Amino acid sequence: MGLKPDPSMLCNGMLAGLVAITAPCAFVNSVGAAIIGAVAGIIVVYSVFFFDKMKVDDCVGAISVHGVNGLWGVCPSACSRRASTEGVGTAWNAMPVRLRWSQRPPQIA
């Protein structure tokens, strides 16, 4: 691990927080979003060093920011209390095209 401040790692930490909160943004409050983003900022540091140690050629840390923290962002949405009470069905009901079997024949015709 580096001992000096690294501006690129600072930017990766901010981007990781934004990537991680994208998936569960409808299901968490602002405190939960801050916690998810802070954890993502820590995860990205260890992930960048892990991929460097594995000799993966990722000069900007895109795998760590988007891949690892995108996966981390999906996990809290599955464990969120609001996701279990409101359910994903409310998000699907807001979609402009509803994919219900009773509406299929009029949509196809």
MOKA-V660575 format. One record per residue. N is the residue number from 1. RES is the residue in one small letter. PHI is phi in whole degrees, -180 to 180 (* if undefined). Layout:
# MOKA-V660575
n/res/phi
N/RES/PHI
N/RES/PHI
This chain:
# MOKA-V660575
n/res/phi
1/m/*
2/g/-77
3/l/-101
4/k/-100
5/p/-64
6/d/-125
7/p/-61
8/s/-68
9/m/-71
10/l/-63
11/c/-66
12/n/-63
13/g/-65
14/m/-67
15/l/-64
16/a/-63
17/g/-63
18/l/-69
19/v/-66
20/a/-68
21/i/-88
22/t/-63
23/a/-67
24/p/-94
25/c/-62
26/a/-81
27/f/-116
28/v/-123
29/n/-87
30/s/-68
31/v/-68
32/g/-62
33/a/-64
34/a/-65
35/i/-67
36/i/-61
37/g/-66
38/a/-67
39/v/-65
40/a/-63
41/g/-64
42/i/-77
43/i/-62
44/v/-65
45/v/-64
46/y/-67
47/s/-69
48/v/-61
49/f/-67
50/f/-64
51/f/-69
52/d/-65
53/k/-67
54/m/-80
55/k/61
56/v/-85
57/d/-80
58/d/-133
59/c/-70
60/v/-107
61/g/79
62/a/-67
63/i/-64
64/s/-68
65/v/-71
66/h/-89
67/g/-75
68/v/-68
69/n/-78
70/g/-66
71/l/-66
72/w/-62
73/g/-67
74/v/-73
75/c/-62
76/p/-66
77/s/-69
78/a/-75
79/c/-97
80/s/-71
81/r/-68
82/r/-66
83/a/-68
84/s/-81
85/t/-86
86/e/-84
87/g/78
88/v/-73
89/g/-59
90/t/-68
91/a/-70
92/w/-69
93/n/-69
94/a/-83
95/m/-68
96/p/-68
97/v/-110
98/r/-88
99/l/-101
100/r/-102
101/w/-64
102/s/-69
103/q/-100
104/r/-60
105/p/-58
106/p/-66
107/q/-73
108/i/-76
109/a/-75
